[in-house]
Amino acid sequence: MKKWKGLLIGAAMLAVSIVPVFANVAVESVSDQVSDSKPSTTDPVALKGDVDGDGEIKLKDAQLALKFSLNLLAPTDKQKAAADVDGNGKVELKDAQKILKVALNLATF
């Protein structure tokens, strides 16, 4: 029961933080959400939490991770690696929550 209570509290906290951001957002393709930079052949491994690949961890990264966790968008392999901050092989609500906290300077990886 405690596990479910913790997950519900986490989901509520994330929802309260992100719902205003999603108020006017329609389901979009992944290409609409990624940066315009083109990867080079020496492109490094994805930076943990930098889901859009712009080199910074911002609210947009948390938005993408949330959309991936809700199956609203399908991530590329690199996006999945960046969004899966706990390393369990899945992009889940707790990953989006952690990215949000890091973007707001409330936590670090």
Secondary structure, 3 states (H helix, E strand, C coil): CHHHHHHHHHHHHHHHHHHHHHCCCCCCCHHHCCCCCCCCCCCCCCCCCCCCCCCCCCHHHHHHHHHHHCCCCCCCHHHHHHHCCCCCCCCCHHHHHHHHHHHCCCCCC
